[in-house]
Amino acid sequence: ANPGSILEFTYLPPAGMNALQQLFTSTKLPSTTNETSVDIYPNPASDYMIVYNYKVESRVIYIYDINGRMLKKVTGKEMATRVNISDLANGVYIVKIAGPDARIISTQKIIVAK
């Protein structure tokens, strides 16, 4: 082996990644809306997560698994909405936030680690 050589390989994602990629790419959002109006913390989370809404208006919070199945739907009307996730297994989840007009305004990844 040549000590200065570069190893090349092709990464083939698992079958479940197609659904995950679809969740991220199905919603085209202006970057300013996605990052400035909603924050989710802590991440990673264990028992709960807080969805902080900079624009105090009604929001619907959807949580999906990596296969695209909706697991939770929570309505929040306060600046900070606490969402119980203690029933979710360890893993990666997708959180979509919809505004009062039902348009998706933010899509973010969260990690549940207990």
ABEGO torsion letter per residue (X at the ends): XBAABBBBBBBBBBAAAAAAAAAAAABBBBAAAAAAABBBOBOBBAABBBBBBABBBBBBBBBBBAAGBBABBBBBABABBBBBAAABBBEBBBBBBBBAAGBBABBBBBBBBX
